[in-house]
Amino acid sequence: MSENIEQKCLAKGVKLTDQRKIIAKIMSESNDHPDVDELYNRVSKIDSKISIATVYRTVKLFEESGILAKHEFKGGKARYEELNEGHHDHLIDVKSGEIIEFVDEKIEKLQEKIADKYGYRLVDHKLELYGVKKKP
């Protein structure tokens, strides 16, 4: 990740209070897609004065500013990730909630082929696959 969330906020003119800086830092360091409760638990370990309301407001601000992407995966709370230029799809484990990001060129080409077949030029898409781990 070449640019962290704090840098993106500064570039977009989003005012960063000390509490927002902590939230931005934790989100930048996240390797998963935390929901607001998970994010709150992480930031409160650094600053116990940060309220869950502050985390909700900050996440909403970052989302509206085009810094975070909100995902509403089936059967769960809204989850967030840093909005990056690169496209990827998601595979979600319905039992554990684990989320795997992936890119598959064959799937990308197939989606374009399908759109073309029906007379469309693909401008965007979102692919979410849901599954359970196979037993070894």
ZISUL-V495472 format. One record per residue. RES is the residue in one letter. PHI is phi in degrees with one decimal (none if undefined). NEAR is the number of other C-alpha atoms within 10 Angstrom. Layout:
# ZISUL-V495472
res	phi	near
RES	PHI	NEAR
RES	PHI	NEAR
This chain:
# ZISUL-V495472
res	phi	near
M	none	8
S	-79.9	5
E	-130.5	9
N	-87.6	15
I	-63.5	22
E	-60.0	21
Q	-64.1	13
K	-64.2	18
C	-60.4	20
L	-61.8	11
A	-64.3	9
K	-95.4	12
G	77.5	10
V	-83.1	16
K	-66.8	11
L	-112.5	15
T	-77.7	9
D	-59.7	11
Q	-67.3	18
R	-64.6	22
K	-62.0	16
I	-65.1	19
I	-62.1	27
A	-62.4	26
K	-63.3	15
I	-63.9	17
M	-65.0	24
S	-62.8	16
E	-86.9	13
S	-72.6	15
N	-101.4	9
D	-124.0	14
H	-120.7	21
P	-69.7	17
D	-88.2	19
V	-63.2	19
D	-63.1	14
E	-63.5	11
L	-62.9	21
Y	-58.8	22
N	-59.1	13
R	-71.2	18
V	-73.3	24
S	-69.5	16
K	-71.9	10
I	-92.4	13
D	-141.2	14
S	-70.0	11
K	-84.2	11
I	-75.7	19
S	-87.6	13
I	-64.2	16
A	-62.2	11
T	-64.0	15
V	-64.6	20
Y	-58.3	15
R	-63.0	12
T	-68.2	19
V	-61.5	24
K	-62.1	16
L	-61.0	15
F	-63.7	21
E	-66.5	17
E	-64.1	12
S	-87.4	15
G	76.9	15
I	-104.4	23
L	-115.9	21
A	-105.8	18
K	-99.2	19
H	-119.5	14
E	-114.0	11
F	-68.2	17
K	-49.4	11
G	74.5	8
G	-150.6	11
K	-75.9	13
A	-62.9	14
R	-121.6	19
Y	-128.6	21
E	-147.1	19
E	-64.3	22
L	-78.9	16
N	-119.7	14
E	-67.4	6
G	-72.1	6
H	-86.0	12
H	-152.4	16
D	-110.1	18
H	-128.5	17
L	-116.2	17
I	-112.7	20
D	-80.3	15
V	-71.4	17
K	-89.5	10
S	-93.1	9
G	84.6	16
E	-58.7	13
I	-121.8	18
I	-109.7	15
E	-92.2	12
F	-151.3	10
V	-130.3	12
D	-133.7	9
E	-61.4	8
K	-64.0	8
I	-65.8	12
E	-60.2	14
K	-66.1	10
L	-63.4	11
Q	-63.4	14
E	-64.9	16
K	-62.8	15
I	-64.1	13
A	-59.5	13
D	-61.7	12
K	-55.8	10
Y	-96.7	8
G	85.0	9
Y	-120.7	11
R	-105.2	12
L	-67.8	12
V	-112.3	7
D	-168.5	7
H	-164.7	11
K	-139.3	8
L	-120.2	10
E	-125.7	14
L	-107.3	13
Y	-117.9	14
G	-159.4	11
V	-127.2	13
K	-64.3	10
K	-73.7	5
K	-78.9	4
P	-65.6	3
